[in-house]
């Protein structure tokens, strides 16, 4: 498990990188799906290690903030780092944003004028992020993004992983030897098919499908067909993309 001193040192690195780039305001969230902030070994919110904009002070106390924030909406949908500058969003590849989200980003930006944001996706469907921002004028974040986004993304991944390890410990990793038939069943469960529908598609008896799903659940250490399929998706055995 990560030590508190390591987490504090990583936090210092995040702050120093931000200051050197002219983006001294830092916001972090180790798990945007949780209304409870991630705590350090002393029971203090990890996000309180950083200074952010005055209008967003104590943002980690607002449990529903992630449900109505434009920047979080972008974090949910992007895997690469991206930048924000006076309402405009960009990344290494084109980012398509709806007019409604653009308007929300301009009207409710918590005084952020420029920012580089690094989403971090961890196993167990955990999604976190680190934001380096400025509330001042005249910071052209685009060249900063091109020069430093890759390094910042690495720092963010290490920090969010450390937060996750502090909260949940390090998982024990073992080989999960799913069979081809088990994976086929899991893919169809993820697609919303019932056991009888899977049996028809694969040319099997329904009890045989249930047997394969039971074996897959045991190997993935999950209970229930939906939780088993979700775990298979998390581990990359199954994709939800058509």
C-alpha positions in Angstrom: 0.0 0.0 0.0 1.2 3.5 -0.8 2.5 5.5 2.2 1.2 8.9 3.2 4.7 10.4 2.6 4.7 9.1 -0.9 1.3 10.6 -1.6 2.4 14.0 -0.2 5.5 13.9 -2.4 3.4 13.1 -5.4 1.1 16.0 -4.5 4.2 18.3 -4.3 5.2 17.2 -7.8 1.7 18.1 -9.1 1.9 21.5 -7.5 5.5 22.2 -8.8 4.6 21.2 -12.3 1.6 23.5 -12.3 3.6 26.4 -11.0 6.3 25.9 -13.6 3.8 26.0 -16.4 1.8 29.0 -15.1 -1.1 26.7 -14.1 -0.7 26.8 -10.3 -4.3 25.9 -9.4 -4.7 22.1 -9.0 -7.8 20.1 -8.5 -7.9 16.3 -8.1 -10.5 13.6 -7.7 -9.5 9.9 -7.4 -13.1 8.6 -8.0 -15.7 10.8 -9.6 -18.4 8.1 -9.1 -18.2 8.6 -5.3 -19.8 11.4 -3.4 -17.2 10.9 -0.6 -13.8 12.4 -1.0 -10.7 10.2 -1.0 -9.0 10.6 2.4 -5.3 10.4 3.4 -3.9 8.4 6.3 -4.9 11.2 8.7 -8.5 11.3 7.5 -8.1 14.5 5.5 -9.4 14.9 2.0 -6.6 14.4 -0.5 -8.0 17.2 -2.6 -7.4 19.6 0.3 -3.6 19.2 -0.4 -4.0 21.7 -3.3 -5.3 25.2 -3.9 -7.9 25.8 -6.5 -10.0 28.7 -7.6 -11.9 30.7 -4.9 -15.4 30.0 -6.4 -14.7 26.3 -6.3 -13.3 26.3 -2.7 -14.1 23.0 -1.0 -15.4 21.4 -4.2 -14.8 17.9 -2.7 -17.6 18.6 -0.2 -20.2 19.0 -2.9 -21.3 15.5 -3.5 -23.4 16.2 -6.6 -20.8 18.5 -8.4 -19.7 15.7 -10.7 -23.2 15.3 -12.0 -23.5 18.8 -13.4 -20.1 20.0 -14.3 -19.0 20.4 -17.9 -15.3 19.5 -17.2 -16.4 16.3 -15.5 -18.6 15.5 -18.5 -15.5 15.7 -20.7 -13.4 13.6 -18.3 -16.1 10.9 -18.4 -15.9 10.7 -22.2 -12.2 11.2 -23.0 -9.2 8.9 -22.3 -6.5 11.3 -23.4 -5.5 14.6 -21.7 -7.2 17.7 -23.0 -7.0 21.4 -22.5 -9.6 24.1 -21.8 -9.2 27.8 -22.7 -11.9 30.4 -22.3 -14.6 27.9 -23.3 -12.7 26.1 -26.1 -11.6 22.5 -25.7 -8.8 20.7 -27.6 -6.6 17.6 -27.4 -4.3 15.5 -29.6 -7.3 14.6 -31.7 -10.5 16.5 -32.5 -13.0 16.8 -29.6 -16.6 17.0 -30.6 -18.6 18.9 -28.0 -22.3 19.7 -28.2 -23.4 23.4 -28.1 -25.2 22.7 -24.8 -22.0 21.5 -23.2 -20.0 24.4 -24.7 -22.5 26.9 -23.2 -22.3 25.2 -19.8 -18.5 25.3 -19.9 -18.6 29.0 -20.5 -21.3 29.9 -18.0 -20.2 27.7 -15.1 -16.4 27.5 -15.2 -15.6 28.4 -11.5 -13.2 31.2 -12.6 -11.0 28.7 -14.6 -9.7 30.5 -17.7 -7.1 27.9 -18.9 -6.5 24.4 -17.8 -4.9 21.1 -18.8 -6.9 18.1 -17.6 -5.7 14.5 -17.4 -8.3 11.8 -17.0 -7.1 8.5 -15.4 -9.0 5.2 -15.7 -8.2 2.4 -13.3 -9.4 -1.2 -13.0 -12.8 -1.7 -11.3 -14.2 1.1 -13.4 -12.6 3.8 -11.3 -12.3 7.1 -13.1 -10.2 10.0 -11.6 -8.6 13.1 -12.9 -6.1 15.9 -12.2 -6.6 19.5 -13.3 -3.9 22.1 -13.6 -5.5 25.5 -14.1 -5.2 29.3 -14.1 -7.8 31.9 -13.3 -5.7 34.7 -14.9 -5.8 36.1 -18.4 -3.2 35.6 -21.1 -2.3 32.0 -20.5 -2.1 30.3 -23.9 -2.5 26.7 -22.9 -2.3 25.2 -26.3 1.6 25.2 -26.7 1.9 24.1 -23.0 -0.4 21.2 -23.8 1.6 20.1 -26.8 4.9 20.2 -24.9 3.8 18.8 -21.5 0.5 16.9 -21.7 2.2 13.5 -22.0 4.3 14.1 -18.9 1.4 15.5 -16.9 -0.8 12.5 -17.8 1.9 10.2 -16.4 2.1 12.2 -13.2 -1.7 12.2 -12.9 -1.9 8.4 -13.4 0.7 7.8 -10.7 -1.1 10.2 -8.3 -4.6 8.7 -8.8 -3.2 5.2 -8.6 -1.6 6.1 -5.3 -4.8 7.5 -4.0 -6.6 4.3 -5.0 -4.0 2.1 -3.4 -4.3 4.1 -0.2 -8.1 3.7 -0.2 -8.4 0.1 -1.3 -5.0 -1.6 -1.0 -3.1 -3.4 -3.8 -5.0 -6.2 -5.5 -3.7 -9.7 -5.7 -3.2 -10.4 -9.4 -3.6 -13.9 -10.8 -4.2 -15.5 -14.2 -7.9 -15.9 -15.1 -8.1 -18.6 -17.7 -11.5 -18.1 -19.3 -12.5 -20.4 -22.1 -13.6 -19.3 -25.5 -17.1 -20.4 -24.8 -17.2 -18.5 -21.5 -16.1 -15.4 -23.2 -18.8 -15.8 -25.9 -21.4 -16.1 -23.2 -20.1 -13.1 -21.4 -20.1 -11.0 -24.6 -23.8 -11.8 -25.1 -24.7 -11.1 -21.5 -23.0 -7.7 -21.9 -25.1 -7.1 -25.0 -28.2 -7.6 -23.0 -29.1 -11.2 -24.0 -31.0 -13.6 -21.8 -29.7 -17.1 -21.1 -32.3 -18.6 -23.5 -31.3 -16.1 -26.2 -27.7 -16.9 -25.8 -28.5 -20.6 -26.0 -30.2 -20.0 -29.3 -27.4 -17.9 -30.7 -24.7 -20.3 -29.8 -26.6 -23.5 -30.5 -26.5 -24.7 -26.9 -28.9 -25.8 -24.2 -29.9 -23.1 -21.7 -28.5 -25.1 -18.8 -25.2 -25.3 -20.6 -25.1 -21.5 -20.9 -25.8 -21.2 -17.2 -23.0 -23.7 -16.6 -20.5 -21.6 -18.6 -21.6 -18.4 -16.8 -21.3 -20.1 -13.4 -17.7 -21.2 -14.2 -16.9 -17.7 -15.5 -18.3 -16.1 -12.3 -16.1 -18.4 -10.1 -13.0 -17.5 -12.1 -13.7 -13.8 -12.0 -14.7 -14.0 -8.3 -18.1 -12.3 -8.9 -21.7 -13.2 -8.1 -24.5 -12.9 -10.7 -24.3 -12.7 -14.4 -24.4 -8.9 -14.7 -21.6 -8.4 -12.2 -19.6 -11.1 -13.9 -20.0 -9.5 -17.3 -19.1 -6.1 -15.9 -15.9 -7.5 -14.4 -15.1 -9.2 -17.8 -15.5 -5.7 -19.4 -13.2 -4.1 -16.9 -10.5 -6.7 -17.5 -10.7 -6.4 -21.3 -12.2 -9.8 -22.1 -15.4 -8.2 -23.4 -16.0 -4.9 -25.2 -19.3 -3.0 -25.1 -18.5 -1.4 -28.5 -20.4 -2.8 -31.5 
